[in-house]
Structures are given as C-alpha cells and as structure tokens.
Amino acid sequence: MIEKKTASQAIKDIRVEVGITHAKLAEKIGANNAQVVQNLVMPGRNMRTDNLIKLADALGYDVILRNRVTDKEILIVKGED
C-alpha cells in the first residue's frame, strides 16, 4: 500500500528515518545552511518539483510518476526541460 503524504511531510519523514540533520541534508544539496532545507520543507508551502527531486535524491530516493490505470511508471530525473 502506498502512503499518501505531502512532499514536505514525505521528505521530513524520510530525513528523520535515515537519521540525517537539516544541516547535513543542506550540505548534500549544496545549500549554504540548514535554514534553506527547513524553508523548503515548511508545512503549508508548495514544494517545487526540482527541489523535491534534489532532496529525494540526496536522501537516496527516487521520484516516480505512476499511472493509476496502467501502472506505467516514469522516473523523474534532475535536469532541465
């Protein structure tokens, strides 16, 4: 069963699960400080897709789109359109 969460909540839960601090995650994504990560995952904010991909990748996760009818999956990768 797939858990339903906002992007912010999912990243927060994964970060806690893997035991990484905001500061370490900020370092992994090339941000200046922990406040950058805290702002990205702030509840009630809409997270941009590129930030979701960057954070998920730094935590060892992929972002995947799945068709609910056919179950076809597409891996979303970092990069420019």
C-alpha positions in Angstrom: 0.0 0.0 0.0 1.3 3.4 -0.9 1.3 6.1 1.8 -0.2 9.4 0.9 1.7 12.4 2.1 2.6 15.9 1.0 6.0 16.3 -0.5 7.2 18.3 2.6 5.9 15.6 5.0 7.5 12.8 3.0 10.9 14.5 2.9 10.7 15.3 6.6 9.7 11.7 7.5 12.5 10.2 5.3 15.1 12.6 6.7 14.2 11.5 10.2 14.0 7.8 9.2 17.5 7.9 7.8 18.9 10.0 10.7 20.2 13.0 8.8 20.1 16.6 10.1 18.8 19.6 8.2 22.4 20.8 8.1 23.8 17.6 6.6 21.0 17.5 4.1 21.7 21.1 3.2 25.3 20.2 2.6 24.3 17.3 0.4 22.2 19.5 -1.9 24.8 22.3 -1.9 22.8 24.8 0.2 24.5 27.3 2.4 22.8 26.3 5.7 20.1 24.2 7.4 17.6 27.1 7.2 17.4 26.5 3.4 16.2 22.9 3.9 13.9 24.0 6.7 12.3 26.5 4.4 11.9 24.0 1.6 10.0 21.5 3.8 8.0 24.0 5.8 4.4 22.7 6.2 1.8 24.6 4.1 4.3 25.5 1.4 4.1 24.1 -2.1 7.5 22.5 -2.9 8.8 22.9 -6.4 9.4 19.7 -8.3 13.1 20.4 -8.8 13.5 20.8 -5.1 11.6 17.6 -4.4 13.8 15.7 -6.8 17.0 17.3 -5.3 16.0 16.5 -1.7 14.8 13.0 -2.5 18.0 12.2 -4.4 20.1 13.4 -1.6 18.2 11.1 0.7 18.6 8.1 -1.6 15.1 8.2 -3.0 13.6 8.5 -6.5 10.5 10.5 -7.6 8.3 8.3 -9.8 5.0 9.1 -11.6 2.7 6.1 -11.8 -0.4 5.8 -14.0 -3.3 4.7 -11.7 -4.9 2.7 -14.5 -2.0 1.0 -16.4 0.6 1.1 -13.6 3.1 2.5 -16.1 5.9 4.3 -14.2 8.2 7.2 -15.2 11.3 8.0 -13.2 11.6 11.8 -12.8 15.3 12.9 -13.0 17.3 16.0 -12.3 17.9 18.2 -15.3 16.4 20.9 -17.4 13.5 20.7 -19.8 
